[in-house]
Amino acid sequence: MNGKEGNVIQINIPTTTTTNKPETASTISCNKTWLQSVWDFCKEDRNRVVFPLKVGLAVLLVSSLILFQAPYKVFGANIIWAILTAVLVFEYTVGATFDRGFNRALGSLLAGILAIAVAQTALSSGHVAEPFLIGISIFLIAAMTTFVKMWPSLVKYEYGFRVMLLSYCLIVVSGYRMGNPIRTMIDRLYSIAIGGIISVLVNVCVCPIWAGEQLHKELVQNFNSVADSLEECAKKYLDDGPKQSKFTADDSIDEFPNEPAYKRCQSTLNSGPKLKTLADSAKWEPPHGRFLHFLYPWSEYVKVDSVLRHCAYEVMALHSILHSEIQAPFNLRIAFQPEILEASNQAAELVRLLGRDISSMKWSLKNSHIKRVHSSIDRLQRSMHIHSYLLTATFESHVPDNPTKQPLPTEQTEPPYHDITKKQLRRLYSWPSREVDAYEEDSGNITPELFPRMKALESTATLSLANFTSSLVEFVARLDHLIEAVDKLSEMAKFKHDELTL
């Protein structure tokens, strides 16, 4: 109502605003993007969907003991501890669930025994001293369990000590008020047992996720990642220089979108703690699937992964050389292309073969495979030795003996090596590019004093190639240790062995 004019009342009714279509379209697009990311996340590993459903099923089964009247009359209100146990004990893998359930049960049992002993001692001391004794015992138990769980060899039982402290405090305090600590301990133990048993049954019987199987797959993936990254580094190093990416101030040193194998190799270097956790969980699992014998050597998987990461460090060294500021000229790198490619491909194929043997649990590596790798690396070393003059080329032949005299004419028809090198350095943006460009722009005024510096710059650039090949040779040398580790694993895990090892 905006106003009056005599007896006429004017009412302005606002018109309906139209929906902002661009904002609606943007919202729909964001929702689609979010749903697509969720779908891709679940599609990558179906266990990411299975595990939450299993947790929900376990908690539902335990909660039904309270929701329905008949079981509630049997177990009483203490059954609430079964729900708490089911939530805390249920882990991603079967082995981790067994481990956590054992820690919780043992911690509660020890806490109950201590609580009964302290409660009976405090009760016999009289009503005046009883609360003081209980308070002192709580302080001592809390301090002792906290100190012990920090001991290096007992860190893996940290959850058990925490449960022990919590259970002790609840039992001894409730027993002091209710006057029956033994009954409190028994009720708590059977509630924990019910929750733990339901969690274990659901985890084992409904789409079980075995830690041993996860460990087996992770190790095989690490082998393939190292092999792929090695081949990727060798191929890109022999590509023409302008295609190579270089570090800039605005980019992260870990961002290489054109090198997916590098990302996987980097994850291999960070996989040590994950595989160690899986191995510890797998020790709790019963024989299953392909791992049917007791005392399976899960710890050997961790040792093999450690040796593999030792090899992966050399791959990362090759990658750092690939993206370094100091680069050898392209014509110098291409001179050793056949030997570098052969050595890297043979080494990568050997790593893949070891990964396939672990995956199939069958030892098929033959001496001929190892000999091919060693032969290829020997050819690379001989080639580097025969053509070592390319790595030590100097400008001395172009420095006149007497600066005041004209140099003697030569019959050389091709441009000198250092001229080719300078052009390649400029074309490849090699280090140090500014100095080389300055020499080319002022090539007519080069004085003898500048030749030693030009020689030093060229020698520094050629060191990049020597560094790359030496890292490749070191990688092959470390493969011998990897073969020994996988061979030991195959014997302890009882892999099938081929009769012929030629």
Backbone torsions as a table, in degrees:
resi	resn	phi	psi	omega
1	MET	NA	114.1	-173.5
2	ASN	-96.7	-25.5	-178.2
3	GLY	172.4	178.2	179.8
4	LYS	-125.7	145.4	172.5
5	GLU	-129.9	96.2	-174.6
6	GLY	68.4	-123.7	178.6
7	ASN	-96.5	8.5	-176.8
8	VAL	-97.8	126.9	178.5
9	ILE	-104.9	123.5	179.4
10	GLN	-98.4	126.2	178.3
11	ILE	-121.6	123.0	177.8
12	ASN	-99.3	116.8	178.8
13	ILE	-99.6	117.7	-178.0
14	PRO	-66.6	140.5	179.1
15	THR	-74.1	152.6	-179.7
16	THR	-70.3	127.1	-179.9
17	THR	-77.2	142.8	179.4
18	THR	-78.0	150.6	179.8
19	THR	-69.9	138.3	179.3
20	ASN	-76.1	98.9	-175.1
21	LYS	-64.5	-38.9	178.5
22	PRO	-61.1	-39.5	179.1
23	GLU	-67.0	-39.4	178.0
24	THR	-63.4	-43.3	178.3
25	ALA	-63.5	-37.2	178.4
26	SER	-66.8	-39.5	178.6
27	THR	-64.3	-43.7	178.7
28	ILE	-62.6	-39.7	179.4
29	SER	-64.8	-40.5	178.3
30	CYS	-64.8	-40.0	178.9
31	ASN	-64.8	-40.9	178.0
32	LYS	-63.8	-40.7	178.4
33	THR	-63.3	-41.9	179.3
34	TRP	-65.4	-44.1	178.7
35	LEU	-64.0	-37.3	178.7
36	GLN	-66.3	-39.2	178.3
37	SER	-66.4	-38.0	176.9
38	VAL	-65.5	-41.9	179.2
39	TRP	-63.2	-43.6	178.9
40	ASP	-64.7	-38.1	178.6
41	PHE	-63.1	-42.0	179.6
42	CYS	-75.5	-34.0	-178.8
43	LYS	-68.8	-30.1	-179.3
44	GLU	-63.4	-35.4	179.5
45	ASP	-150.0	112.2	-176.5
46	ARG	-67.4	-21.5	179.3
47	ASN	-65.1	-19.7	176.3
48	ARG	-67.7	-20.0	175.1
49	VAL	-95.6	-37.6	-177.1
50	VAL	-66.4	-43.0	-175.4
51	PHE	-60.8	-49.0	177.8
52	PRO	-60.2	-36.8	179.1
53	LEU	-65.8	-37.2	178.0
54	LYS	-66.9	-39.8	177.4
55	VAL	-62.7	-44.4	178.0
56	GLY	-60.6	-40.6	178.9
57	LEU	-64.7	-43.4	-179.6
58	ALA	-63.4	-45.1	-180.0
59	VAL	-66.0	-36.1	178.0
60	LEU	-64.1	-43.5	-179.6
61	LEU	-64.0	-40.8	179.0
62	VAL	-70.0	-39.3	-179.4
63	SER	-66.4	-26.8	179.5
64	SER	-63.7	-22.1	177.2
65	LEU	-68.9	-19.3	177.2
66	ILE	-101.3	-34.9	-176.7
67	LEU	-68.5	-33.8	-179.8
68	PHE	-94.5	142.9	-172.6
69	GLN	-69.1	-39.7	-174.9
70	ALA	-62.0	-53.0	178.0
71	PRO	-67.6	-27.8	-179.8
72	TYR	-66.9	-35.2	177.4
73	LYS	-66.3	-30.5	-178.4
74	VAL	-76.9	-47.6	-172.5
75	PHE	-92.8	-30.0	179.5
76	GLY	80.9	-169.7	-175.8
77	ALA	-71.7	-19.6	-178.7
78	ASN	-68.2	-11.7	-180.0
79	ILE	-67.3	-10.5	176.9
80	ILE	-59.9	-27.2	178.2
81	TRP	-68.4	-22.4	176.2
82	ALA	-67.4	-38.1	177.3
83	ILE	-65.3	-44.2	178.6
84	LEU	-61.0	-40.5	179.6
85	THR	-66.0	-42.5	-179.5
86	ALA	-62.0	-38.7	-179.7
87	VAL	-70.3	-40.3	-174.9
88	LEU	-81.3	-30.1	-174.7
89	VAL	-85.0	-32.4	-173.7
90	PHE	-66.2	117.2	-179.3
91	GLU	-118.1	173.8	-174.5
92	TYR	-64.3	-41.5	-178.7
93	THR	-109.7	162.3	-179.7
94	VAL	-65.2	-43.7	-179.1
95	GLY	-62.3	-41.2	178.6
96	ALA	-65.5	-33.9	177.0
97	THR	-66.7	-44.1	175.9
98	PHE	-59.9	-44.2	-178.8
99	ASP	-61.8	-48.6	-177.7
100	ARG	-68.0	-38.8	178.2
101	GLY	-64.3	-39.1	178.1
102	PHE	-64.3	-44.1	179.0
103	ASN	-61.8	-40.6	-179.2
104	ARG	-68.9	-43.3	-179.2
105	ALA	-65.6	-45.3	-179.1
106	LEU	-66.1	-40.7	178.4
107	GLY	-63.4	-41.5	178.9
108	SER	-67.3	-39.0	179.7
109	LEU	-64.5	-47.0	178.5
110	LEU	-64.3	-39.0	178.4
111	ALA	-63.6	-40.3	179.2
112	GLY	-64.2	-42.5	179.2
113	ILE	-63.4	-45.4	178.2
114	LEU	-63.9	-40.8	-178.6
115	ALA	-63.5	-41.6	179.1
116	ILE	-64.6	-44.0	-179.6
117	ALA	-62.9	-44.7	-179.4
118	VAL	-68.6	-39.9	-178.7
119	ALA	-64.7	-41.1	179.4
120	GLN	-67.8	-38.1	177.7
121	THR	-66.1	-42.7	179.8
122	ALA	-67.7	-36.5	-179.7
123	LEU	-65.3	-37.0	-179.6
124	SER	-76.3	-12.5	-178.4
125	SER	-86.2	-9.0	179.0
126	GLY	107.1	162.5	-176.0
127	HIS	-69.9	-26.8	-178.4
128	VAL	-75.3	-44.8	-176.5
129	ALA	-85.0	-15.1	-174.5
130	GLU	-59.5	-51.5	-179.2
131	PRO	-64.2	-32.6	179.3
132	PHE	-68.3	-41.5	177.8
133	LEU	-64.6	-40.2	178.6
134	ILE	-65.5	-41.9	178.8
135	GLY	-63.7	-42.8	178.6
136	ILE	-64.2	-40.0	179.7
137	SER	-65.3	-38.3	177.8
138	ILE	-62.5	-42.7	179.0
139	PHE	-62.9	-45.8	-178.0
140	LEU	-66.3	-43.6	179.9
141	ILE	-64.5	-41.7	179.1
142	ALA	-62.8	-43.6	-179.5
143	ALA	-67.7	-42.2	-176.9
144	MET	-67.9	-46.3	-179.4
145	THR	-65.4	-37.7	178.4
146	THR	-66.2	-37.9	178.8
147	PHE	-70.9	-43.1	-175.6
148	VAL	-66.8	-37.6	-177.1
149	LYS	-70.5	-12.2	175.0
150	MET	-88.9	-6.4	178.5
151	TRP	-65.5	132.3	-172.1
152	PRO	-52.3	-43.6	-177.0
153	SER	-76.1	-10.3	-178.3
154	LEU	-113.1	9.1	-178.9
155	VAL	-62.1	-36.0	-178.0
156	LYS	-66.7	-15.8	176.7
157	TYR	-101.3	21.6	-176.8
158	GLU	-59.9	-39.7	179.7
159	TYR	-63.8	-39.1	179.1
160	GLY	-63.1	-41.7	178.2
161	PHE	-66.7	-36.5	178.5
162	ARG	-66.5	-42.0	176.8
163	VAL	-64.1	-38.2	179.5
164	MET	-61.1	-44.8	179.4
165	LEU	-64.0	-45.5	-179.2
166	LEU	-63.5	-46.0	-178.8
167	SER	-64.8	-40.3	-179.6
168	TYR	-61.5	-46.8	-178.6
169	CYS	-62.0	-43.6	-177.9
170	LEU	-67.4	-41.7	-176.9
171	ILE	-70.0	-45.8	-175.7
172	VAL	-70.3	-34.9	180.0
173	VAL	-74.1	-46.1	178.4
174	SER	-65.5	-36.4	176.5
175	GLY	-64.9	-33.9	178.0
176	TYR	-65.6	-38.9	-178.7
177	ARG	-81.4	-38.0	-176.9
178	MET	-89.9	-18.8	176.9
179	GLY	78.5	16.2	-178.5
180	ASN	-145.9	74.3	-177.9
181	PRO	-67.4	-28.1	180.0
182	ILE	-65.5	-44.2	178.8
183	ARG	-64.7	-39.1	178.0
184	THR	-62.5	-41.3	179.7
185	MET	-65.8	-43.0	-178.9
186	ILE	-63.7	-44.7	179.1
187	ASP	-61.2	-40.9	-179.0
188	ARG	-68.0	-39.6	-177.9
189	LEU	-67.2	-43.7	-179.1
190	TYR	-72.5	-28.4	174.5
191	SER	-65.7	-43.2	177.1
192	ILE	-63.6	-40.3	179.6
193	ALA	-63.0	-40.9	179.7
194	ILE	-64.3	-48.3	179.5
195	GLY	-62.9	-41.1	179.6
196	GLY	-67.3	-40.7	-179.4
197	ILE	-65.6	-43.0	178.8
198	ILE	-63.3	-41.0	179.5
199	SER	-63.8	-43.4	-179.4
200	VAL	-65.8	-42.7	-179.1
201	LEU	-63.8	-43.3	179.1
202	VAL	-65.3	-41.6	-177.8
203	ASN	-68.1	-33.3	-178.2
204	VAL	-84.8	-38.6	-171.9
205	CYS	-89.2	-24.5	-176.8
206	VAL	-108.6	103.3	176.6
207	CYS	44.3	65.7	-175.3
208	PRO	-64.2	141.1	175.6
209	ILE	-110.9	105.0	-174.8
210	TRP	-87.8	132.2	177.4
211	ALA	-65.6	-35.6	178.7
212	GLY	-62.7	-41.9	178.2
213	GLU	-65.7	-40.6	177.4
214	GLN	-62.9	-41.8	178.7
215	LEU	-63.3	-42.5	179.6
216	HIS	-60.2	-46.2	-178.6
217	LYS	-68.3	-40.7	-179.5
218	GLU	-61.7	-41.1	-179.2
219	LEU	-66.2	-41.3	178.4
220	VAL	-63.8	-41.2	178.1
221	GLN	-62.8	-36.3	178.3
222	ASN	-64.5	-38.8	176.6
223	PHE	-61.3	-46.7	-179.4
224	ASN	-65.4	-36.6	179.9
225	SER	-65.1	-42.1	179.0
226	VAL	-65.6	-41.2	179.7
227	ALA	-65.1	-45.2	179.8
228	ASP	-63.4	-41.5	-179.2
229	SER	-66.8	-36.1	178.0
230	LEU	-63.8	-47.3	178.2
231	GLU	-63.5	-39.4	-179.6
232	GLU	-62.9	-42.8	179.9
233	CYS	-63.7	-44.4	-178.4
234	ALA	-64.2	-43.2	-178.7
235	LYS	-66.5	-42.8	-178.5
236	LYS	-70.9	-30.6	179.0
237	TYR	-67.2	-30.1	-179.6
238	LEU	-92.1	-0.9	173.9
239	ASP	-75.3	166.1	178.6
240	ASP	-66.4	146.1	-170.2
241	GLY	-60.7	-42.1	-176.6
242	PRO	-60.0	-18.9	179.7
243	LYS	-80.9	-12.5	-177.5
244	GLN	-82.3	142.3	177.6
245	SER	-87.2	149.3	179.1
246	LYS	-126.9	158.5	-179.9
247	PHE	-69.1	140.8	172.6
248	THR	-129.2	165.7	-177.7
249	ALA	-68.3	-24.8	-176.9
250	ASP	-89.4	-10.6	-175.9
251	ASP	-105.1	150.5	173.8
252	SER	-79.5	147.1	-178.2
253	ILE	-70.4	-12.8	-179.5
254	ASP	-100.1	4.1	-177.2
255	GLU	-99.7	106.2	176.0
256	PHE	-134.9	80.6	-173.8
257	PRO	-63.2	-23.4	-179.0
258	ASN	-87.9	6.0	-178.1
259	GLU	-130.5	76.4	-178.9
260	PRO	-65.3	-31.0	-179.8
261	ALA	-66.1	-30.8	178.2
262	TYR	-63.9	-40.2	178.5
263	LYS	-62.0	-41.7	-179.5
264	ARG	-68.0	-37.4	177.6
265	CYS	-66.9	-35.7	177.4
266	GLN	-65.6	-38.4	176.8
267	SER	-66.9	-29.0	176.2
268	THR	-63.5	-40.2	179.3
269	LEU	-65.7	-26.3	-178.9
270	ASN	-98.0	8.9	-174.0
271	SER	-89.6	-2.7	-176.4
272	GLY	-57.4	-54.3	179.9
273	PRO	-60.8	-37.1	-179.4
274	LYS	-64.6	-45.5	179.7
275	LEU	-67.8	-34.4	176.8
276	LYS	-63.6	-41.3	178.3
277	THR	-65.2	-42.5	178.7
278	LEU	-64.1	-38.8	179.4
279	ALA	-65.6	-40.6	178.0
280	ASP	-64.4	-37.4	178.6
281	SER	-72.6	-36.6	-178.2
282	ALA	-64.9	-26.3	179.4
283	LYS	-64.9	-22.2	179.9
284	TRP	-86.1	-10.8	-173.3
285	GLU	-84.9	145.0	174.9
286	PRO	-74.1	166.3	176.5
287	PRO	-56.7	135.8	-176.4
288	HIS	-156.4	155.6	174.8
289	GLY	54.3	-124.5	179.6
290	ARG	-84.7	-6.7	-176.4
291	PHE	-107.1	77.5	-167.9
292	LEU	-96.6	-7.9	-179.7
293	HIS	-104.0	152.1	-176.2
294	PHE	-72.6	160.6	179.3
295	LEU	55.2	47.4	179.1
296	TYR	-65.7	138.8	-173.7
297	PRO	-77.3	67.7	179.8
298	TRP	-65.8	-30.4	-179.7
299	SER	-65.1	-24.9	177.9
300	GLU	-68.1	-28.2	176.1
301	TYR	-62.3	-39.4	178.7
302	VAL	-66.5	-38.5	178.7
303	LYS	-66.7	-42.3	177.8
304	VAL	-62.1	-42.6	178.7
305	ASP	-64.0	-34.5	177.6
306	SER	-64.4	-42.7	177.9
307	VAL	-67.4	-37.6	177.9
308	LEU	-63.6	-41.3	177.3
309	ARG	-65.1	-31.1	175.0
310	HIS	-61.8	-36.8	175.1
311	CYS	-73.1	-36.5	-178.2
312	ALA	-65.3	-26.9	176.9
313	TYR	-60.3	-37.0	178.1
314	GLU	-69.7	-33.4	175.7
315	VAL	-64.3	-40.2	176.9
316	MET	-66.5	-32.3	175.0
317	ALA	-65.3	-41.6	175.7
318	LEU	-61.5	-39.2	179.7
319	HIS	-66.3	-38.4	178.4
320	SER	-66.5	-35.8	175.9
321	ILE	-66.7	-37.9	180.0
322	LEU	-59.6	-35.8	-176.2
323	HIS	-108.8	19.0	179.4
324	SER	-77.6	160.9	178.4
325	GLU	-74.7	-27.2	179.9
326	ILE	-92.8	114.4	-176.3
327	GLN	-127.8	140.4	173.5
328	ALA	-73.5	151.0	178.6
329	PRO	-59.1	152.3	-176.2
330	PHE	-64.7	-39.3	-178.7
331	ASN	-67.2	-24.6	176.9
332	LEU	-77.7	-40.4	178.4
333	ARG	-66.7	-40.2	-176.5
334	ILE	-68.7	-19.3	178.7
335	ALA	-65.8	-26.0	-179.8
336	PHE	-110.5	19.6	-176.8
337	GLN	-59.1	-48.6	-177.6
338	PRO	-59.8	-43.1	-177.6
339	GLU	-68.9	-40.7	-179.6
340	ILE	-66.4	-44.7	179.9
341	LEU	-64.3	-42.3	-179.3
342	GLU	-64.1	-45.0	-179.0
343	ALA	-64.9	-44.1	-179.2
344	SER	-67.9	-40.7	179.9
345	ASN	-67.0	-41.6	179.3
346	GLN	-65.9	-41.5	178.7
347	ALA	-65.6	-42.5	179.1
348	ALA	-64.1	-39.6	178.7
349	GLU	-65.2	-35.8	177.3
350	LEU	-66.7	-39.8	177.7
351	VAL	-64.4	-42.2	177.4
352	ARG	-63.2	-38.7	180.0
353	LEU	-63.7	-40.2	176.2
354	LEU	-64.0	-39.3	176.9
355	GLY	-64.7	-39.1	177.7
356	ARG	-66.6	-36.8	178.0
357	ASP	-63.4	-40.7	177.4
358	ILE	-67.4	-39.7	-178.6
359	SER	-64.2	-43.9	-179.0
360	SER	-87.7	-6.3	-177.6
361	MET	54.8	45.3	179.1
362	LYS	-141.8	123.0	-178.4
363	TRP	-84.8	106.7	-177.3
364	SER	-118.2	3.8	-179.0
365	LEU	-67.2	130.3	180.0
366	LYS	-112.8	160.4	179.4
367	ASN	-62.5	-28.6	-180.0
368	SER	-63.9	-34.7	177.6
369	HIS	-63.7	-42.4	-179.6
370	ILE	-68.8	-39.4	-180.0
371	LYS	-64.3	-36.9	178.7
372	ARG	-63.5	-40.3	178.8
373	VAL	-65.5	-45.7	179.9
374	HIS	-65.1	-37.1	178.4
375	SER	-65.5	-41.0	-179.5
376	SER	-66.1	-38.8	-179.9
377	ILE	-73.5	-30.0	175.3
378	ASP	-66.3	-40.6	177.6
379	ARG	-64.0	-36.9	177.2
380	LEU	-64.9	-42.8	-179.8
381	GLN	-66.4	-40.2	177.2
382	ARG	-65.1	-40.0	178.6
383	SER	-63.6	-39.8	177.3
384	MET	-65.4	-35.0	179.3
385	HIS	-72.1	-44.2	-177.9
386	ILE	-65.7	-41.5	-177.2
387	HIS	-100.8	29.6	-179.8
388	SER	-65.8	-21.0	179.3
389	TYR	-63.7	-25.5	177.7
390	LEU	-68.6	-28.9	-179.8
391	LEU	-83.8	-14.6	-177.7
392	THR	-120.5	25.8	179.4
393	ALA	-63.5	139.8	-177.2
394	THR	-127.8	174.2	178.5
395	PHE	-100.1	9.7	-172.0
396	GLU	-64.6	-33.9	-178.0
397	SER	-67.7	-15.6	-178.7
398	HIS	-104.8	3.6	176.6
399	VAL	-92.7	119.5	-179.2
400	PRO	-66.7	143.9	177.8
401	ASP	-62.5	-39.7	179.0
402	ASN	-121.9	112.7	-176.4
403	PRO	-60.3	-21.7	-177.7
404	THR	-83.4	-9.5	-178.1
405	LYS	-109.2	157.2	177.0
406	GLN	-77.4	140.2	177.3
407	PRO	-67.2	151.3	180.0
408	LEU	-68.7	142.0	178.2
409	PRO	-68.3	147.8	177.8
410	THR	-121.6	163.2	-179.8
411	GLU	-91.7	10.4	-177.6
412	GLN	-70.9	124.7	-178.5
413	THR	-96.6	-27.6	179.9
414	GLU	-85.1	153.2	178.1
415	PRO	-64.1	147.3	179.0
416	PRO	-57.5	155.7	-176.6
417	TYR	-62.6	-38.1	-176.8
418	HIS	-69.8	-27.5	175.6
419	ASP	-67.7	-42.7	177.2
420	ILE	-62.3	-41.6	-178.7
421	THR	-61.5	-43.6	-179.5
422	LYS	-63.0	-40.7	178.9
423	LYS	-65.9	-41.0	178.7
424	GLN	-66.6	-39.4	178.7
425	LEU	-60.9	-40.6	179.7
426	ARG	-69.6	-40.7	-178.2
427	ARG	-68.2	-31.8	-177.1
428	LEU	-94.0	6.5	-178.1
429	TYR	53.2	41.4	-176.9
430	SER	-78.2	165.7	-179.0
431	TRP	-88.7	138.9	-8.0
432	PRO	-94.8	113.4	-169.7
433	SER	-67.2	-36.9	-175.8
434	ARG	-64.5	-42.7	180.0
435	GLU	-63.8	-41.7	-179.7
436	VAL	-65.7	-43.4	178.5
437	ASP	-61.1	-37.5	179.6
438	ALA	-64.5	-38.1	178.4
439	TYR	-66.2	-39.3	-178.1
440	GLU	-70.0	-39.1	-178.9
441	GLU	-69.3	-28.2	-177.0
442	ASP	-118.5	39.4	-174.4
443	SER	-67.8	-20.8	-178.5
444	GLY	-78.4	-14.8	-176.8
445	ASN	-112.9	24.3	-179.9
446	ILE	-70.1	127.8	178.3
447	THR	-102.6	159.0	180.0
448	PRO	-58.7	-24.9	-179.2
449	GLU	-68.8	-21.7	-177.9
450	LEU	-84.0	-16.4	-176.2
451	PHE	-64.0	-40.8	177.2
452	PRO	-60.0	-37.6	179.3
453	ARG	-70.4	-38.9	177.5
454	MET	-63.7	-38.5	178.1
455	LYS	-63.8	-41.9	179.8
456	ALA	-65.4	-40.1	179.6
457	LEU	-64.9	-42.6	-179.4
458	GLU	-67.0	-41.2	179.8
459	SER	-64.1	-38.6	178.1
460	THR	-62.8	-39.6	179.5
461	ALA	-66.8	-40.2	-178.2
462	THR	-70.1	-20.0	177.2
463	LEU	-63.4	-23.8	179.5
464	SER	-61.4	-42.1	178.8
465	LEU	-65.7	-43.9	178.4
466	ALA	-62.1	-37.3	178.3
467	ASN	-66.1	-40.0	179.9
468	PHE	-64.6	-47.3	-178.6
469	THR	-67.3	-36.4	179.3
470	SER	-67.3	-35.7	176.1
471	SER	-66.9	-36.5	177.3
472	LEU	-66.9	-39.9	177.0
473	VAL	-64.9	-40.0	178.2
474	GLU	-64.9	-36.8	177.2
475	PHE	-60.4	-45.2	179.8
476	VAL	-65.0	-36.6	178.1
477	ALA	-63.6	-36.7	179.4
478	ARG	-74.3	-18.5	177.7
479	LEU	-62.6	-29.3	178.4
480	ASP	-60.8	-40.0	177.5
481	HIS	-68.0	-35.3	178.4
482	LEU	-66.1	-40.4	178.4
483	ILE	-63.0	-41.7	178.6
484	GLU	-63.2	-40.7	-179.3
485	ALA	-66.0	-43.0	179.4
486	VAL	-68.6	-36.4	177.0
487	ASP	-62.1	-41.9	178.5
488	LYS	-65.3	-39.8	176.9
489	LEU	-62.8	-41.3	-179.4
490	SER	-63.8	-34.2	178.3
491	GLU	-72.7	-43.9	-178.3
492	MET	-72.1	-33.4	179.0
493	ALA	-88.5	-1.2	177.0
494	LYS	61.0	51.6	172.4
495	PHE	-66.7	155.0	173.3
496	LYS	-74.6	134.4	-178.1
497	HIS	-111.8	138.1	172.3
498	ASP	-72.3	148.1	-179.1
499	GLU	-71.1	-39.2	-177.5
500	LEU	-94.5	134.2	177.2
501	THR	-129.3	45.6	-178.1
502	LEU	-81.6	NA	NA
